[in-house]
Amino acid sequence: MRFGIDSADLAEITRAKEIVELGKVTTNPSLVRAALGKDVTAARIVEHHLEILKLVGKKVPVSFEVVSNTYNGMVAEGVKLHDLFSPYGNVVVKIPSNPSMDYDSLDSNDLDGLLATAYLRKRGIKANITLVFKPEQAILFALLRANYVSPFIGRQDHYLWKLEDSEKKHAREEQFPVTGILRVSDNGIVSGVSLVYSIVEYFKLIGSTTEVLGASLRNTKSIAETKAVGAQLATVPLGVLEEWVGYEEKDIEKLIIPQPERERQLDEFVDAINRLRPKEAGFVDRLIGYFKENHHLVVRYLRHPQTLDGMKKFTEDTVPAYSEMLGATASVE
């Protein structure tokens, strides 16, 4: 498993290069704000992005995120990020698995992330799908040839702790037991690592070359277990990465996490999607038409409370200058 850093801070990225062979850098509006402050200018953000690319070199993939939540907005921003920065490095555009900000509406834009990814990939622009909390989300984007999908392990664990006992407080870095707790699951997913496990196993089944990038990793044990279930990449904060270097249990045996309820659901899902002939021309149109005719499946497969919460948080943390850099008039269209 290759390692990357989840940061937009130049000093942190420099330190990460010193302790591991850096395989990825991921940024987002929250991390840009943390690195540069809320009063930064658009020109300074462009300059800073170029500094990151220069620091890591042209081979290391660096993810920059869109901030719009509509198809047109994400496509325009994805192209802009590619055009601005790809001459200087290995740029990957981060697209949310579901950009909708309104789960109460039948006319919401749940499908716009799929459409934007299909557009960008058709034009050779790399895509990293963020805020993944369901294996179905990951499988759909893999069929659209996304380069990476990013299941959020720590956030999934935190969500399961809330399901287990909404009143009890848990430290942000406290891991949910990897094989779960009796009678606690998120639609069959029993831990953050088990989410990664399901995605990895079903990518093998469908023959996908999309890489699974473990995100939101908050402790060394989670890293070891994410490695043991077969993720190709992990991006972590610098502090956790430094702890990993001295961690004594790096090489644990391959983990197998039985989830019979989830496997049955995923088998049915894959069978349904295969009937849409994903390897034949016109698949995207058939897929979108399928979901528009069956809105209950949008709710089942593409919506997750943590995806929605993540969209809201990134929106709140986006500085106006980031949107200005991308040519947007607001942080969310």
C-alpha positions in Angstrom: 0.0 0.0 0.0 1.3 3.4 -1.0 1.1 6.4 1.4 0.0 10.0 0.8 -0.6 13.0 3.0 -3.9 14.7 3.5 -2.7 18.3 3.7 -2.2 21.6 1.8 0.5 22.7 4.2 3.9 22.9 2.4 5.9 22.2 5.6 3.8 19.1 6.3 4.2 17.8 2.8 7.9 18.4 3.0 8.1 16.4 6.2 6.0 13.6 4.7 8.4 13.3 1.8 11.2 12.8 4.4 9.6 9.9 6.2 7.8 7.9 3.4 8.0 7.5 -0.4 5.1 9.9 -1.1 2.5 8.3 -3.3 -0.3 10.9 -3.2 -1.2 14.4 -1.9 -4.9 15.2 -1.3 -6.2 18.7 -0.6 -9.7 20.1 -0.1 -11.1 23.6 0.6 -10.9 22.9 4.4 -7.2 22.1 4.1 -6.5 25.1 1.9 -8.2 27.3 4.4 -6.2 25.8 7.2 -2.9 26.3 5.3 -3.5 29.8 4.0 -6.2 31.4 6.2 -9.7 32.7 5.4 -8.5 36.0 3.9 -6.3 34.6 1.2 -6.6 35.8 -2.4 -7.4 33.7 -5.5 -3.9 34.5 -6.9 -2.3 33.3 -3.8 -4.2 30.0 -4.0 -3.0 29.5 -7.6 0.5 30.2 -6.5 0.2 27.8 -3.5 -1.1 25.0 -5.7 1.8 25.4 -8.0 4.2 25.3 -5.1 2.7 22.0 -4.0 3.2 20.6 -7.5 6.7 21.8 -7.6 7.5 20.3 -4.2 6.3 16.8 -5.0 7.4 16.6 -8.6 5.5 15.7 -11.7 4.9 12.0 -11.0 3.1 12.2 -7.6 -0.7 12.6 -8.0 -2.1 15.7 -6.3 -5.9 16.0 -5.9 -7.5 19.5 -6.1 -11.3 19.7 -5.4 -14.2 21.3 -7.1 -16.6 23.4 -5.0 -19.7 23.6 -7.1 -22.4 21.0 -6.6 -24.0 21.0 -10.1 -23.0 19.1 -13.2 -22.2 22.3 -15.2 -20.3 23.8 -12.3 -18.2 20.7 -11.5 -17.4 20.1 -15.1 -16.3 23.8 -15.6 -14.2 23.7 -12.4 -12.7 20.3 -13.2 -11.6 21.5 -16.6 -10.3 24.7 -15.1 -8.2 22.9 -12.5 -6.9 20.6 -15.1 -6.0 23.4 -17.5 -4.5 25.6 -14.8 -2.3 23.0 -13.1 -1.8 19.8 -15.2 1.1 21.4 -17.2 3.0 21.5 -13.9 2.2 18.1 -12.3 0.0 15.0 -12.0 -3.3 16.7 -11.3 -6.4 14.7 -10.2 -9.8 16.4 -9.8 -11.8 15.5 -6.7 -15.5 15.0 -7.3 -18.0 14.2 -4.5 -19.8 10.9 -4.8 -23.1 12.7 -4.4 -23.0 16.5 -4.6 -26.7 17.0 -3.5 -27.3 19.4 -0.7 -31.0 18.5 -0.5 -32.1 15.0 0.3 -35.7 16.1 0.7 -36.2 16.9 -2.9 -37.0 14.4 -5.7 -35.4 16.9 -8.1 -32.1 17.0 -6.3 -28.8 16.7 -8.2 -27.8 13.3 -6.8 -26.6 12.1 -10.3 -24.4 15.1 -11.1 -21.3 13.6 -9.7 -21.6 10.6 -12.0 -22.3 12.8 -15.0 -19.4 15.1 -14.2 -17.0 12.2 -13.7 -18.1 10.6 -17.0 -17.5 13.9 -18.8 -14.0 14.5 -17.3 -12.8 10.9 -17.8 -13.9 10.9 -21.4 -11.6 13.9 -21.9 -8.7 12.2 -20.1 -9.0 14.2 -16.9 -8.2 12.2 -13.8 -10.8 11.9 -11.1 -10.8 11.0 -7.4 -14.2 10.4 -5.9 -14.5 11.7 -2.4 -17.0 11.2 0.4 -17.6 7.6 -0.4 -19.7 5.8 2.3 -21.3 3.0 0.3 -19.8 0.3 -1.8 -22.4 1.0 -4.4 -21.1 4.6 -4.8 -17.6 3.2 -5.4 -18.7 0.6 -7.9 -20.7 3.1 -10.0 -17.7 5.4 -10.3 -15.4 2.5 -11.0 -17.6 1.6 -14.0 -17.1 5.2 -15.2 -13.3 4.7 -15.0 -12.6 7.0 -12.0 -9.0 6.8 -11.1 -9.5 6.7 -7.4 -12.4 6.2 -4.9 -11.9 7.4 -1.4 -13.9 5.7 1.3 -13.8 7.7 4.5 -12.8 5.2 7.2 -12.6 7.4 10.3 -15.9 9.2 9.6 -17.6 5.8 9.0 -16.3 4.6 12.4 -17.6 7.8 14.0 -21.0 7.4 12.4 -21.2 3.8 13.7 -20.3 4.9 17.2 -23.2 7.2 17.1 -25.5 4.4 15.9 -24.2 2.3 18.8 -24.9 4.9 21.4 -25.8 8.5 20.4 -25.2 9.8 23.9 -21.8 8.4 24.5 -18.8 10.5 23.6 -15.9 8.9 21.7 -12.6 10.5 20.8 -12.3 11.5 17.2 -9.5 9.0 16.6 -11.2 6.1 18.4 -11.6 3.2 15.9 -14.8 1.2 15.7 -14.0 -2.5 16.1 -13.0 -3.8 12.7 -15.4 -6.7 12.7 -18.2 -4.7 14.3 -20.4 -4.8 17.3 -23.4 -7.1 17.6 -26.6 -5.5 16.2 -24.8 -2.3 15.0 -24.3 -1.8 11.3 -24.8 0.9 8.6 -26.9 -1.1 6.1 -24.6 -4.1 6.6 -21.3 -2.2 6.9 -19.9 -3.0 10.3 -16.8 -0.7 10.4 -14.9 1.8 8.4 -12.3 -0.8 7.4 -15.2 -3.2 6.4 -16.4 -0.5 4.0 -12.9 -0.6 2.3 -13.0 -4.5 2.3 -16.4 -4.6 0.5 -15.1 -2.1 -2.1 -11.9 -4.0 -2.7 -13.6 -7.3 -3.0 -16.2 -6.1 -5.5 -13.7 -4.3 -7.6 -12.0 -7.7 -8.0 -15.3 -9.1 -9.0 -16.0 -6.5 -11.7 -12.4 -6.4 -12.9 -12.0 -2.7 -12.0 -8.6 -0.9 -12.2 -9.9 2.0 -10.1 -7.7 2.3 -7.0 -9.1 2.3 -3.5 -7.7 5.2 -1.5 -8.3 4.9 2.3 -9.2 8.3 3.5 -10.0 9.8 6.9 -7.6 7.5 8.7 -7.1 8.6 12.2 -4.8 6.0 13.9 -2.1 3.5 13.0 -4.2 0.4 13.7 -6.7 1.6 11.0 -3.9 2.1 8.6 -2.6 -1.5 9.2 -6.1 -3.0 8.8 -6.8 -0.9 5.7 -3.6 -2.3 4.2 -4.6 -5.8 5.2 -7.9 -5.6 3.3 -6.2 -4.6 0.1 -6.4 -0.9 -0.3 -3.8 0.4 -2.8 -3.4 3.8 -1.2 -3.9 5.6 2.2 -3.8 9.3 2.8 -3.4 10.4 6.4 -2.6 13.5 8.4 1.1 14.1 9.1 0.8 13.3 12.8 -0.6 9.9 12.1 1.9 9.3 9.3 4.7 10.0 11.8 3.2 7.5 14.3 3.0 4.9 11.5 6.8 5.0 10.9 7.4 3.7 14.4 4.4 1.4 14.5 5.3 -2.2 15.4 2.2 -4.0 13.9 2.4 -2.8 10.3 2.3 -6.2 8.7 -0.8 -8.0 9.9 -2.3 -10.9 8.0 -4.8 -10.3 5.3 -8.2 -9.5 6.9 -11.4 -11.2 5.8 -14.5 -9.5 7.2 -17.7 -11.6 6.5 -20.7 -9.4 5.8 -23.4 -11.8 4.5 -26.2 -9.2 4.5 -24.1 -6.7 2.6 -22.7 -9.2 0.2 -26.3 -10.3 -0.8 -27.2 -6.7 -1.4 -24.1 -6.0 -3.5 -24.7 -9.1 -5.5 -28.2 -7.9 -6.4 -26.8 -4.4 -7.2 -24.0 -5.7 -9.5 -26.5 -8.0 -11.3 -28.8 -5.0 -11.9 -26.0 -2.8 -13.2 -24.7 -5.5 -15.4 -28.0 -5.6 -17.2 -27.3 -2.1 -18.3 -24.3 -3.4 -20.3 -21.5 -1.2 -18.7 -18.9 -2.2 -21.3 -21.0 -1.1 -24.3 -21.5 2.4 -25.8 -24.2 4.4 -24.2 -23.8 3.0 -20.7 -23.9 6.4 -19.0 -27.2 7.3 -20.6 -28.7 4.0 -19.7 -27.4 4.3 -16.1 -28.8 7.8 -15.6 -32.1 6.8 -17.2 -32.3 3.8 -14.9 -31.9 6.0 -11.8 -34.3 8.6 -13.0 -37.0 6.0 -13.5 -36.2 4.4 -10.1 -35.7 7.2 -7.7 -35.9 4.9 -4.7 -32.6 3.4 -5.9 -30.9 6.8 -5.9 -31.8 7.0 -2.2 -30.6 3.4 -1.6 -27.4 3.5 -3.5 -26.2 7.1 -3.8 -27.3 8.9 -0.6 -25.7 8.7 2.8 -26.0 11.0 5.8 -22.2 11.3 6.0 -21.9 12.3 2.3 -24.4 15.1 2.9 -22.7 16.2 6.1 -19.3 16.2 4.3 -20.7 18.4 1.5 -22.1 20.9 4.0 -18.8 21.1 5.9 -16.7 21.6 2.8 -19.1 24.3 1.7 -18.8 26.1 5.0 -15.0 25.9 4.9 -14.5 27.1 1.3 -13.0 30.6 1.3 -14.5 32.9 -1.4 -11.1 33.2 -3.1 -11.2 29.4 -3.9 -14.4 29.8 -5.8 -13.0 33.0 -7.4 -10.0 31.0 -8.6 -12.3 28.5 -10.3 -14.5 31.2 -11.8 -17.5 30.5 -9.6 -19.6 33.3 -8.2 -20.4 31.4 -5.0 -19.0 28.5 -3.0 -22.0 26.3 -4.2 -24.2 26.9 -7.2 
